């Protein structure tokens, strides 16, 4: 029987309202999202655009439902000398917002050279542009700097390895970890993105467990992923055809992953995430399904 200590369970509101695909859930009010997160049995959630931006208002709304804010997405563009400082200034404001909300972790991801989110232009057709040595140095330097700022405010930078970005496979993560300060740059372990990118998720977690401080539980439908790869679909298109789902509804080996996390005394957040079209996949029903599956895996 698995026994976890000091672990909290949250869920990403992206299952209801998707910041990357704003047409999904555009008519859903944030209060409905929070109500259903609480009713499904979760302790917290991450920040999304639909949530109030005023910390006091957001605190009040979360408190009504006995929820807390676990983190929120922080974008960087450190490999672009043109955009680096602008993004870092916004990032620092984001860190201070999360600090005021009582969060301890800052979800962080580099957008430069990415497939869909590079501020210098969309690369959907071209795909991710591999970094050169100079860009690798800029990224490592920028993340160390951002991680130091987080540490100064009692926060931890957790880097989100994300499909369609410059850090999306095992080899790239290894280089990033070797290039950054382990006291300043930690990892967000996202089961779905890694599986989507063809990473051996079990071996990956065993190798990098000492850097993991935050977990996203996302499942993948293997049959749909095979079609995505066969037809060369980009990340957003893959999401639209339903490649992701909640844990226990796809093909990720969560049993083994939970064994590794428990064996290594993982503490912190485990956050369910599954970008699905809410018109076809009722977010509340899938949230309850995910919570029941997590309870079975963790005895919590």
C-alpha positions in Angstrom: 0.0 0.0 0.0 1.5 3.3 -1.1 1.8 6.0 1.6 2.5 9.6 0.7 3.4 12.3 3.1 2.6 16.0 2.7 1.1 15.7 -0.8 -1.7 17.9 -2.0 -3.9 17.3 -5.0 -5.0 20.0 -7.4 -6.4 20.3 -10.9 -5.7 22.7 -13.8 -8.7 24.8 -14.8 -7.6 24.3 -18.4 -10.0 21.3 -18.3 -12.8 23.8 -18.2 -11.3 27.0 -19.8 -8.3 26.8 -22.1 -6.0 29.9 -22.3 -4.3 28.5 -25.4 -7.6 27.7 -27.1 -9.9 30.5 -25.7 -12.9 29.3 -27.7 -13.0 26.3 -25.4 -15.0 27.3 -22.3 -15.4 30.9 -23.4 -18.8 31.2 -21.8 -17.9 29.4 -18.6 -17.7 31.7 -15.5 -14.7 31.2 -13.2 -17.1 30.6 -10.2 -18.4 27.4 -11.9 -14.9 26.2 -12.4 -14.0 26.7 -8.8 -17.2 25.2 -7.5 -16.7 22.0 -9.5 -13.0 21.8 -8.5 -14.0 21.9 -4.9 -16.9 19.5 -5.3 -14.7 17.0 -7.2 -12.5 16.8 -4.1 -9.4 18.8 -5.0 -7.5 21.0 -2.6 -6.2 23.6 -5.1 -5.7 24.7 -8.7 -3.5 26.8 -10.9 -4.1 30.3 -12.2 -5.8 30.8 -15.5 -6.8 34.0 -17.4 -10.5 33.6 -16.4 -9.7 33.9 -12.7 -9.7 37.4 -11.0 -6.3 39.2 -11.4 -6.8 41.1 -8.1 -5.1 38.9 -5.4 -7.6 39.9 -2.7 -10.6 39.0 -4.9 -9.0 35.8 -6.0 -8.1 34.8 -2.4 -11.7 35.5 -1.3 -13.1 33.4 -4.1 -10.7 30.5 -3.4 -11.3 30.7 0.3 -15.1 30.4 -0.1 -14.4 26.9 -1.6 -11.6 25.9 0.7 -9.1 26.0 -2.2 -5.6 27.4 -2.6 -3.6 28.5 -5.6 -0.8 26.0 -6.2 1.0 27.9 -9.0 0.5 29.6 -12.4 2.2 29.6 -15.8 5.2 31.9 -16.2 6.6 32.5 -19.7 10.2 33.4 -20.5 11.9 34.2 -23.7 15.5 34.3 -22.5 17.0 33.0 -25.8 15.9 36.2 -27.5 18.0 39.2 -26.6 15.3 41.4 -27.9 12.6 40.1 -25.6 14.5 38.7 -22.7 14.3 41.7 -20.3 10.6 42.4 -21.1 9.7 38.8 -20.3 11.8 38.8 -17.2 10.1 42.0 -15.8 6.7 40.3 -16.4 8.0 37.2 -14.8 9.1 39.0 -11.7 5.6 40.5 -11.3 4.1 37.0 -11.8 6.4 35.6 -9.0 5.3 38.4 -6.6 1.6 37.8 -7.5 2.0 34.1 -6.7 3.9 34.9 -3.5 1.0 37.1 -2.4 -1.4 34.3 -3.1 0.6 32.0 -0.8 1.9 29.8 -3.6 5.4 28.2 -3.3 6.1 27.2 -6.9 6.4 29.1 -10.2 5.6 27.0 -13.3 8.1 28.3 -15.9 8.6 27.6 -19.6 10.8 29.1 -22.4 8.8 30.2 -25.4 11.6 31.3 -27.7 11.9 29.1 -30.9 8.6 27.3 -29.9 6.1 26.0 -32.3 3.1 28.2 -31.4 4.1 30.7 -28.7 7.3 32.4 -29.9 6.6 36.2 -29.6 8.7 36.7 -32.8 6.3 34.8 -34.9 4.2 31.6 -35.3 6.2 28.5 -36.2 3.3 26.0 -36.5 4.3 25.0 -40.1 8.1 25.0 -39.4 8.0 23.4 -36.0 10.4 24.0 -33.1 13.7 25.6 -34.0 16.6 23.8 -32.3 18.7 26.1 -30.1 22.3 26.8 -30.9 25.1 26.9 -28.3 24.6 30.7 -27.7 20.9 30.2 -27.1 21.6 27.3 -24.7 23.8 29.6 -22.7 21.3 32.4 -22.7 18.6 30.0 -21.5 20.6 28.6 -18.7 21.8 32.0 -17.6 18.2 33.4 -17.7 16.7 30.5 -15.8 19.4 30.7 -13.1 18.6 34.4 -12.8 14.9 33.7 -12.6 15.4 30.9 -10.1 17.5 33.2 -7.9 14.7 35.8 -7.9 12.2 33.1 -7.0 14.4 31.9 -4.1 14.8 35.4 -2.8 11.0 35.4 -2.3 10.7 31.9 -0.8 9.6 30.4 -4.1 10.9 27.6 -6.3 11.2 27.7 -10.1 9.8 24.5 -11.6 10.6 24.2 -15.3 7.8 22.8 -17.4 9.1 20.4 -20.1 6.5 21.1 -22.8 5.7 19.6 -26.2 6.3 22.1 -29.0 9.0 24.0 -27.1 12.9 23.9 -27.1 12.9 21.6 -24.1 10.7 18.6 -24.9 12.8 15.5 -24.8 15.1 13.5 -22.5 18.4 14.7 -24.1 17.4 18.4 -23.9 16.4 18.1 -20.3 19.7 16.4 -19.4 21.6 19.3 -21.0 19.4 21.8 -19.3 19.8 20.2 -15.9 23.6 20.0 -16.4 23.7 23.7 -17.4 21.6 25.1 -14.5 22.0 25.4 -10.8 20.1 22.6 -9.0 19.3 25.0 -6.1 17.7 27.5 -8.5 16.1 25.5 -11.3 13.9 22.5 -10.5 11.6 20.4 -12.7 7.9 20.1 -13.2 7.3 16.4 -14.1 4.5 16.3 -16.6 3.5 12.8 -17.5 1.5 13.7 -20.6 3.9 16.0 -22.3 6.8 13.6 -21.9 4.8 10.6 -23.2 3.5 12.7 -26.1 7.1 13.5 -27.0 8.2 9.8 -27.0 10.1 9.9 -23.7 10.4 6.8 -21.6 8.6 8.4 -18.7 9.6 5.8 -16.1 13.4 6.1 -16.9 13.1 9.8 -17.0 11.5 10.1 -13.6 14.1 7.8 -12.1 17.0 9.9 -13.5 15.7 13.3 -12.6 13.7 12.6 -9.4 16.1 14.7 -7.4 15.2 17.8 -9.4 11.4 17.2 -9.4 9.4 19.5 -7.1 6.0 19.6 -8.9 3.9 17.1 -10.8 1.3 17.3 -13.5 -0.8 14.2 -13.9 -1.9 14.1 -17.6 -2.8 10.9 -19.6 -2.4 10.2 -23.3 -4.6 8.2 -25.6 -2.0 6.0 -27.4 -4.2 5.3 -30.4 -4.8 8.9 -31.1 -1.1 9.7 -30.5 -0.2 7.2 -33.2 -2.4 9.0 -35.6 -1.0 12.3 -34.6 2.5 11.1 -35.4 1.5 9.3 -38.6 0.0 12.5 -40.0 2.5 14.9 -38.5 0.0 17.0 -36.6 1.3 20.0 -34.6 0.7 20.2 -30.9 -2.5 22.4 -31.0 -4.0 20.1 -33.6 -3.2 17.1 -31.5 -5.0 18.6 -28.5 -8.0 19.3 -30.7 -8.3 15.7 -31.8 -8.3 14.5 -28.2 -4.8 13.1 -27.6 -4.9 14.1 -23.9 -7.2 12.9 -21.1 -7.2 12.7 -17.3 -5.1 10.1 -15.5 -6.5 6.6 -15.6 -8.3 7.2 -18.9 -5.3 6.6 -21.2 -2.0 4.7 -21.6 0.5 6.3 -19.2 1.8 3.8 -16.5 0.8 5.7 -13.4 1.2 2.7 -11.1 5.0 2.6 -11.7 5.3 6.4 -11.6 3.6 6.6 -8.2 5.8 3.8 -6.9 8.9 5.9 -7.8 7.5 9.1 -6.3 6.5 7.4 -3.1 9.9 5.5 -2.8 11.7 8.9 -3.1 9.5 10.6 -0.5 8.0 13.1 -3.0 6.2 16.0 -1.3 4.3 18.8 -2.8 1.6 19.2 -5.5 0.2 16.6 -7.9 -2.0 18.5 -10.3 -4.4 16.9 -12.8 -4.3 18.4 -16.3 -6.1 17.3 -19.5 -6.7 19.7 -22.4 -10.0 18.4 -23.7 -12.9 20.1 -25.4 -15.4 20.7 -22.6 -18.2 20.3 -25.1 -17.3 16.7 -25.7 -15.6 15.9 -22.4 -17.6 17.2 -19.4 -14.9 18.7 -17.1 -16.7 18.0 -13.9 -17.3 14.3 -14.7 -13.6 13.9 -15.8 -12.4 15.7 -12.7 -14.4 13.2 -10.5 -13.0 10.3 -12.5 -9.5 11.6 -12.1 -9.9 12.2 -8.3 -11.2 8.6 -7.8 -8.3 7.1 -9.8 -5.7 9.2 -7.8 -7.3 8.0 -4.5 -6.9 4.5 -5.7 -3.2 5.0 -6.6 -2.3 7.0 -3.5 -4.7 5.9 -0.8 -5.4 9.6 -0.3 
